[in-house]
Amino acid sequence: MPPVIHFSDPAPAPVEDRPAASRAIGTPPLRLTSERYSAEGGALSVGDWECEPGAWRIAFHPGRHEFFQVLAGRLRIVDTAGNGREFGPGDAGIIPAGFIGTFEVIERVTKRYVMLDRA
């Protein structure tokens, strides 16, 4: 039986990455992902994510959904029609499957996420 996960336990070592240069708006920012739980062959991923200021284009495929809650910092998500939402500490949101737009980190952000990827 797998153990229950408590987010006050030490996080696993983060994986570093940056948005692809072709999607970045300006210099691609450094991102750190500490995945705390994965299931269904990676289709479900839960963890913590940090990112320095920067922006990039995002395009979720029709089976990808993300719930997140901002723990610190500020971010803005804008769709292709120019409708934007800003999120700060304590705010939560969902990026729905098929979403296309831009993701901007206004000030260094830490968020907790739940990502569901279905074919």
VENFENJO-V217232 format. One line per field, one symbol per residue. phi: phi as a letter, one per 40 degrees, with the letter a starting at -180 (. if undefined). A space follows every 50 residues. Layout:
phi->???
//
This chain:
phi->.cccbbcccdccdcccaadddcbcbgccccbbbbcbaaafggcbbbibbb acdiaacbacccbbbbbabccagaabbbcccgcbbbbbdgcbabccdgcb ibbbccbdbbbbbbbbbbc
//
